[in-house]
């Protein structure tokens, strides 16, 4: 669905705050439109952009996907892979369905977010989510 003028104005104001925020959106269908808005805004300012859809990340491998891993393989060699969040430098990251991650992973991501200087995070979760966060949360207007 398309965003109303009121919703676009609201998102623009959040974008201009230049801080990490959490957006409570009415439903998952709005997530794409919200992410698209922030993608276009980041492009306008020549910022790097990353979208992470947490509902598509299996819980059992969420740590490896977001933060990477280090494994020993044959002959005492070590295989290292950086995760999505660790690889990303300087820019804007939107995280859809952040609340679908295991609680321990949510806390780890929030701790990671708090330490970042060159990245800005926009978390998008459903209105119905029972959500407590150190990141300021805002509800998307209905129209």
C-alpha positions in Angstrom: 0.0 0.0 0.0 1.0 3.6 -0.6 1.7 5.9 2.3 -0.6 8.9 2.8 0.8 12.5 2.7 0.4 12.6 6.5 2.5 9.4 6.9 5.1 10.7 4.5 5.4 13.9 6.4 5.7 11.9 9.7 8.5 9.7 8.2 10.3 12.7 6.8 10.3 14.3 10.3 11.7 11.1 11.8 14.4 10.9 9.1 15.4 14.5 9.8 15.8 13.7 13.5 19.0 11.9 12.6 18.7 9.4 15.4 18.0 5.7 15.8 14.2 5.1 16.0 11.7 2.4 16.1 8.5 2.7 14.0 5.3 0.9 15.0 3.6 0.2 11.7 0.0 -1.0 11.3 0.9 -4.1 9.4 3.6 -5.9 7.5 2.3 -4.6 4.1 3.4 -1.1 5.2 7.0 -2.3 5.9 8.0 -2.3 2.3 6.6 1.2 1.7 8.4 2.5 4.8 11.7 0.9 3.9 11.3 2.3 0.4 10.9 5.8 1.8 14.1 5.5 3.8 15.9 3.9 0.9 15.0 6.9 -1.3 15.9 9.3 1.5 19.3 7.7 2.0 20.0 7.8 -1.8 19.2 11.5 -1.9 22.0 12.0 0.6 24.3 9.5 -1.0 24.2 7.2 2.1 24.8 3.5 2.1 21.6 1.6 2.8 20.8 -1.9 4.1 17.4 -3.5 4.7 17.2 -6.5 7.0 14.0 -8.6 7.0 14.2 -10.4 10.4 11.2 -12.5 9.8 13.1 -14.2 7.0 16.1 -15.1 9.2 15.8 -18.5 10.9 16.2 -18.0 14.7 18.8 -20.7 15.0 21.2 -18.9 12.6 20.3 -15.3 13.3 23.5 -14.6 15.2 25.7 -15.9 12.3 23.7 -14.0 9.7 23.7 -10.7 11.6 27.1 -10.8 13.3 29.1 -13.5 11.5 31.1 -16.4 12.7 34.5 -17.9 13.1 34.9 -21.7 12.7 37.9 -24.0 12.7 38.2 -26.1 9.6 40.7 -28.8 8.5 44.4 -28.3 9.2 43.8 -25.8 12.0 42.7 -23.2 9.5 40.0 -20.7 10.6 37.1 -19.6 8.5 35.8 -16.2 9.3 32.7 -14.5 7.9 31.4 -11.1 8.9 27.6 -10.8 9.3 25.3 -8.3 7.7 25.6 -5.7 10.6 29.3 -6.1 11.1 30.0 -5.7 7.3 28.0 -2.6 6.9 29.8 0.7 7.4 28.4 4.2 7.4 24.8 4.6 6.4 21.2 3.8 7.1 19.9 0.3 8.1 16.2 -0.5 8.3 15.3 -3.6 10.3 11.9 -5.0 9.5 10.1 -7.2 12.1 12.9 -6.7 14.6 10.5 -8.3 17.2 10.6 -11.6 15.4 14.1 -12.3 16.5 14.7 -14.3 19.7 14.8 -11.9 22.7 18.5 -12.6 23.4 19.3 -11.6 19.8 17.2 -8.4 20.1 19.2 -7.4 23.1 22.5 -8.1 21.3 21.4 -6.1 18.2 20.3 -3.2 20.5 23.6 -3.3 22.3 25.4 -3.3 18.9 23.2 -0.3 17.7 24.1 1.7 20.8 27.8 1.4 20.0 27.7 2.5 16.4 28.8 5.9 15.4 28.6 5.9 11.6 25.3 3.9 11.2 21.7 4.9 11.8 19.0 2.3 12.5 15.3 2.4 11.8 13.5 -0.6 13.3 10.0 -1.4 11.9 7.7 -3.6 14.0 3.9 -4.2 14.1 1.6 -2.0 16.3 0.5 -5.0 18.2 4.0 -5.9 19.4 4.6 -5.7 23.1 7.8 -3.7 22.8 10.2 -2.2 25.2 13.3 -0.6 23.9 16.0 1.9 24.7 15.4 3.2 21.2 12.7 5.8 20.9 9.5 4.3 19.4 6.9 6.2 17.3 3.6 5.0 15.9 2.9 5.5 12.2 -0.2 7.6 11.8 -3.2 5.7 10.4 -3.7 8.2 7.5 
